[in-house]
Each structure stands twice: as structure tokens, then as C-alpha cells.
Amino acid sequence: TSDFSQSPKDLLSSVNYLQHINENCPSRLNWKKIRSETSKDPLLAKVYSHIHSGVWPHGISREDSLFPFWRRKEQLTIEHGCLMWGYRVIIPVKLQQGISNILHSTHLGITKMKGLVRSSFWWPNLDKTIEDLTKNCEICYKFRSEPPRSILNPWPWPSKPWTRLHIDHFSFNQKYFFVAMDSCSKWIECFQVPSPSVDGVIEKLTECFSRFGLPRSITSDGAPCFQSSEFTKFFNRPRNKSSYWSTVSSSNKWRG
């Protein structure tokens, strides 16, 4: 039985996909086994009935076990006795652990395994099944990919205050602040600003310069407001040209 809202091309793709599973997956994954277990699964039997009749409840609670299927009801079909969500085969509870173990045997890690399983199969809480399986696997943990760490390059210590200034924005309680820190003395100038815009930065830096003079250098993390043409023009003004400008990575901007 098929959902006749599908186009002939989509319908043919679903049938061909089941044949692909039958020919290329291990025997315990073939579609005949999936069909057999689908008919024995109480929840999937109910889903099968709703798809076959075309009649679904008008509203379902999120806590209802039928909800994950109900919200996808427009994309659910029946092909050769197997339930399909689009081109993905819906796996009965009894086969979920076995399929997870087979696909996990290559120890791809959480992200790659999710991609692999999602490309072929689906069941409620699929992501959690994969996460639990890989998180408890010593091999996956040992060979997990870690994000590259930034190399910390401490700045040389300034010989006197107001030589190098580090600037940035931060938010707190839905308010924005601009902060400037002297690298030598660790003196902090902090200002509340309407937004992390270049206008606010220029205004507050001008105030700092009027009280402490011009620093020899200023650094930031290279946020958009610090790379704008207005900011460049500000430092190209004759009275500001004694300062030079640089950007650094966010992991290093407050070191030194």
C-alpha cells in the first residue's frame, strides 16, 4: 500500500530503496525482516493502520508515543509492508539496537554516525540512541575528533601604562558594554553603550584619549565594528596617527 499523494518518481525511489537495502545490507537488515517486525510492533501497527486508512487523530499530546509519527504523517508511506518516512525506513523497536550496533562497528563517532543512520533509517529518539551508544564506547572516545586549540602567544609586557590597549564588547542583563583595558596596569575603562556599534566605540575611545592620552597600540578580536571603514577613518585622523591598530584572535586578546 502506498500514499498516492506521492509522485510516481518518489514512489519508485522508495521501492528501489527497499530493494537496495535487501541487496546491500546484512541479512538481519533486509526489508523482509523489517516488514515482519513492523507487523509485530504495537506502536508501528497503530501507525500502519492510520497510514492505510488515511485517518489520524486531529490533535495529539507531545507526550503521546504516536506524536513523532503524527507530526510527520504527510510524509509517511507504506512500501512492501515497511513504513517509510520519505526515503528513510522506519525501524521497529526490536531491530533498533541491532542496526545501531552494526552501523556503530566502524566507530565513526557521534556526528558521522548520525549522518549515516539518518540517511537510511529513522525511529523516535534516534539521535539519543546514537549518542548513548557512542558516548559509552571506549574506542569512539579514544579516537574522537577534538577541535583544534588556539596557540596562546602572550604579548610582551609593556614598559609603562597606557602603552597597549585591549578593547571589546560584552553584554550583561540585556545591556551592552564597551570595555578598554590597559595591558600594563590592568586598569579597566567600562562604558554602557546602546549597541556594539562603531559610533559608541569611537565616542568612548575619544573620551579615554582625552583623559589618558593616546596609547601606542590598540588590539581587538576583529569584530565587524572594529573593522569598519568608520573605525579606520577614526585612526587615520592626524591627532590619532601616533597609535597603530591590530587585531588578534579571541583566545589571546586579553592575555598580557
C-alpha positions in Angstrom: 0.0 0.0 0.0 1.3 3.4 -0.9 0.5 7.1 -0.2 -1.0 8.2 -3.5 0.0 11.8 -2.8 3.5 10.8 -3.8 4.6 11.4 -7.3 5.4 8.3 -9.4 9.1 9.3 -9.3 9.1 9.5 -5.4 7.2 6.2 -5.2 9.6 4.4 -7.4 12.5 5.8 -5.4 11.0 4.3 -2.2 10.5 0.9 -3.7 14.0 1.0 -5.2 15.5 2.0 -1.9 13.9 -1.0 -0.2 15.5 -3.2 -2.9 18.8 -1.5 -2.2 18.6 -2.4 1.5 17.7 -6.0 0.6 20.7 -6.4 -1.7 23.4 -4.4 0.1 22.7 -4.7 3.8 23.4 -7.7 6.1 20.7 -10.4 6.1 19.4 -9.2 9.5 18.7 -5.8 8.0 16.8 -6.9 4.9 13.4 -5.4 4.3 11.5 -8.7 4.8 12.8 -8.9 8.4 11.8 -5.2 8.9 8.4 -5.9 7.5 7.9 -8.9 9.8 8.9 -7.0 12.9 6.9 -3.9 11.9 3.7 -6.1 12.0 4.6 -7.3 15.5 5.4 -3.8 16.9 2.3 -2.4 18.7 3.1 1.2 18.0 4.1 0.7 14.4 1.0 -1.5 13.9 -1.1 1.5 15.0 0.9 3.9 12.7 0.4 1.4 9.8 -3.4 1.4 10.4 -3.5 5.3 10.4 -1.5 5.4 7.2 -3.5 2.7 5.5 -6.9 4.3 6.4 -5.7 7.9 5.9 -7.4 8.8 9.2 -5.3 10.3 12.0 -6.4 11.9 15.3 -6.9 15.7 15.0 -4.5 16.5 17.8 -2.0 14.6 19.9 -0.1 15.5 23.1 3.7 15.7 22.7 3.9 13.0 25.4 1.9 10.6 23.3 4.1 7.9 21.7 2.3 8.4 18.5 3.2 12.1 18.3 6.6 11.7 16.4 4.7 9.9 13.7 1.6 12.2 13.8 3.8 15.3 13.1 5.3 13.5 10.1 2.0 12.0 8.8 2.1 13.8 5.5 5.4 12.2 4.6 4.7 8.6 5.9 4.0 5.8 3.4 3.9 2.0 3.3 6.1 0.1 0.9 6.1 -3.7 0.8 4.7 -3.7 4.4 7.5 -1.4 5.7 6.8 2.1 7.0 8.7 4.9 5.3 9.3 8.5 6.2 10.3 9.9 2.9 13.1 7.7 1.7 14.0 6.5 5.3 12.8 3.2 6.6 11.2 3.3 10.0 12.8 0.6 12.2 10.7 -1.4 14.7 11.9 -1.3 18.3 13.2 -4.9 18.2 15.7 -4.1 15.4 16.9 -0.7 16.5 19.7 -1.8 18.8 20.9 -4.4 16.3 21.1 -1.8 13.5 22.8 0.7 15.7 25.4 -1.8 16.7 26.1 -2.8 13.1 26.5 0.8 12.0 28.5 1.7 15.1 31.0 -1.1 14.4 33.2 1.2 12.4 33.4 3.7 15.3 32.7 6.8 13.3 31.8 9.0 16.3 28.5 10.7 17.1 28.3 13.2 14.2 29.3 10.8 11.4 27.2 8.0 12.7 24.1 10.3 13.0 24.6 11.2 9.3 25.0 7.6 8.3 21.9 6.4 10.2 19.7 9.4 9.2 20.5 8.8 5.5 18.8 5.4 5.6 16.7 4.8 8.7 14.5 6.6 11.3 12.8 5.9 14.6 11.7 8.2 17.5 14.7 9.4 19.7 17.1 8.2 17.0 19.7 10.8 18.0 19.6 9.9 21.7 20.1 6.2 20.8 23.3 7.1 18.8 24.6 9.5 21.4 24.2 6.9 24.2 25.9 4.3 22.2 28.9 6.3 21.1 29.4 8.1 24.5 29.7 4.8 26.2 32.1 3.4 23.7 35.8 3.4 24.7 37.0 3.2 21.1 34.9 6.1 19.9 36.1 8.2 22.9 39.7 7.3 22.3 39.6 8.3 18.6 37.1 11.2 18.9 37.9 14.4 17.0 38.7 17.3 19.1 38.5 20.9 17.9 41.9 22.5 17.2 43.2 24.5 20.1 44.5 28.0 19.6 48.1 28.5 20.3 48.5 31.1 23.0 51.1 33.8 22.3 51.5 36.0 25.3 52.0 39.7 24.4 55.3 41.3 25.6 54.8 43.2 28.9 54.6 47.0 28.3 57.2 49.1 29.9 54.7 51.7 31.1 51.0 52.2 31.5 48.7 53.1 28.5 51.1 51.6 26.0 48.9 48.9 24.7 45.1 49.0 25.0 42.8 46.0 24.6 39.2 46.7 23.6 36.0 44.6 23.3 32.2 44.5 23.9 30.2 42.3 26.2 26.6 42.0 27.2 25.0 41.6 30.6 21.4 41.6 31.6 20.4 42.5 28.1 22.7 45.6 28.1 25.8 46.2 26.1 29.1 47.4 27.4 32.3 48.6 25.8 35.5 47.9 27.8 39.0 49.0 27.3 41.9 47.5 29.4 45.4 48.9 29.8 47.7 45.9 29.3 50.4 47.2 31.8 48.3 48.3 34.8 45.2 46.2 34.0 43.2 49.4 34.5 39.7 49.0 33.0 37.5 51.6 31.5 33.9 50.2 31.1 31.1 52.1 29.5 27.4 51.1 28.9 26.6 51.7 25.2 23.3 51.4 23.3 24.7 48.7 21.0 28.0 47.2 19.9 28.4 49.8 17.1 31.4 51.7 15.8 29.8 55.0 16.8 29.8 54.1 20.5 33.4 52.8 20.3 34.7 56.0 18.8 32.8 58.1 21.3 34.2 56.2 24.3 37.7 55.9 22.9 37.7 59.7 22.3 36.8 60.1 26.0 39.6 57.8 27.1 42.1 59.6 24.9 41.1 63.0 26.3 41.9 61.8 29.8 44.9 59.5 29.4 46.4 60.4 26.0 47.0 58.2 23.0 48.2 54.6 23.5 51.0 53.2 21.3 48.8 50.3 20.1 45.2 49.1 20.3 44.1 45.5 19.8 40.7 43.7 19.5 39.3 40.4 18.3 38.4 41.9 14.9 34.7 42.2 15.4 32.8 43.9 12.5 32.6 47.3 14.2 36.4 47.2 14.7 37.0 46.5 11.0 34.6 49.1 9.6 35.6 52.0 7.4 34.5 54.5 10.0 36.8 53.0 12.5 39.7 53.1 10.1 39.0 56.7 9.3 39.0 57.5 13.1 42.6 56.2 13.4 43.7 58.0 10.2 42.8 61.4 11.7 46.0 63.4 12.3 45.6 63.5 16.1 45.2 59.7 16.3 48.0 58.6 14.0 50.5 58.0 16.8 48.5 54.9 17.6 48.7 51.8 15.4 45.9 49.3 15.1 45.9 45.5 15.1 43.5 42.6 15.6 44.1 39.3 17.4 42.3 36.0 17.9 39.6 36.0 20.6 41.6 33.4 22.7 44.6 35.8 23.0 43.0 39.2 23.2 43.2 39.7 26.9 46.5 37.9 27.6 49.4 40.2 28.5 
